[in-house]
Amino acid sequence: MLVDANVLLYAQDDSSPHHPAALRWLVDALNGDVRIGLPWPSLLAFVRIRTNPRAYARPLAPDAAWQQVSDWLAAPAAWLPTPTERHAAVLTGLARRYQIGGKAVTDAHLAALAIEHGVGVCSADTDFARFEELRWVNPLASAR
């Protein structure tokens, strides 16, 4: 399972109404028996957004955000997925099939990465439902 940035953001932001469900899912997953992929695009988006004073009234200091990333990567089930030699073909195939552009490009990249590694994506973003080839889990929906 690969983790999208929104799950990381909700799990870390205790002011979010989604915090309890996202944190519970992430802690359980990172300490479970199945490897959990933390792709660099998700980790970088977490740092970029969570340290931005325009996005948060109380942004994290950069050192705190990077420490959080280090802590997640040190978890027993954490794994840093990398693109395989098939990545370009899988990604462009998804982009063409679903006419992907704009903000959806990163979603397509995560979907391609997951497909290459035979895993799903964990995200609160319902846009992942468009990818028929992908197993998508919304940890917030399962908490309702």
N, C-alpha and C positions, 0 to 999 in steps of 0.2 A: 504494500500500500504506500503510495506517495502522498505527502501532505502538502496541501495548498497553503499559501500565505495567510488566508483569512482564518484558518483554524489556529495557526500560530498566534496571530494577533489577538483573537478572542481568548485564547488560552492564557495569554500573558496579561491582558487588560482587565483587571478586576472591577472596572466601572461598567463593563459591557454586560448587557442582560444575557449574552450568550456565553459569558465566561465560565459558569459552572459546568455546563455540558461540554464545552470545548476542552476545558482543563481536564475533566474526568476522562474524556476519550483519549487525549494526548498522553496523560500520565499512564493510563492503563496500557496504551499501545506501546509506548517507549520502554515499558517494563515487562512487556509480554514475551511470548515465545516466537512471534512472527516478526521478521525484520520490517522496519518502518523507514521508508525513504524520505530523506529531507533534501530535496533538490536545491541546488544553489539559487535558482531563480526565486524560490519560496523564501529561503533564508535572507537573501538580499532585499527582497520586497519587505520582509518583516523589519529589517534594520532601517531601510529607507523610510517607511511609513511611520514606524513607532518612534523614531527620533525627530519627526517633523512637527514643529510647533503649530503648523497650519492644520494638521490632522488631529492633534491631541492637545487639550488644554494643559495636560501634564505629560509632555513627551519624555521618553527615556533619554538619559545621557548616552552618548554613543558607546562609552565603555560598558555601561549596563546592558545595552542591547547586544553587543558582541559577546559579553559574558553569558547572556541567555543562550545565544547560538552555541557557544562552546559547551554549555551544560547539556543542551539537547543532543549535540553530537556525541557526548560522552555517555549517553544512556545505553543500557545493554542492547536494545533492539535497533538502535539508530544505524542508518546506512546512508551513504552519500551516493546516490545513483548517478551514473554518467551515461551519456549517449553511446550507443553501440555504432558499429559500421552501417547499420540499417537506418539510423536516425533520419538522415536527409530524405530517404525514400518514404518512410512512415509519415514524417511530418508534412512533406509536400503532398502526399496522398490525402491526408486529412484536410489540409488547407484547400486543396482543389475540390474534394468531395463536398465539403461543408461551406465553401466560399469564405474562408477565414481571412480576415484582415483586422486592422485596428487593434482594439484592446483584447480581442480574442486570440491573438497570435500567441501570447504566453500560455493561455489555456491549451491551445493546440500543441505547444511544445511539451507541456506536462503530460497531456494525453498520449502523445507519441512516446515519450520516455516510459510511461507506464506500460503501454502496449509492448514496447520492445522487451521489457523485463518481465512481462506476464503478470503484472499486478494491477490493482485499481488505483483510483485517486480518491482521497478524502478531502472534501471541500464543502463549504456552505454555499458555494456558487452554483446555482441551478443551471447555468450555461453548460456545465459538463454533461448534462443529460442529452445534449445534441449528438454526442459521439456514441453511436450505436455499438461500436467495437469495444467500448470501455466500460469497465465495472466502476461505478461511481457510488460513493457512500457519503451521505450528509450526516455528520455526527449530531447536528442540531435537530434534525428531523427525528432521529431515533430517540432523542431525549424527551420528546413531547408526550 
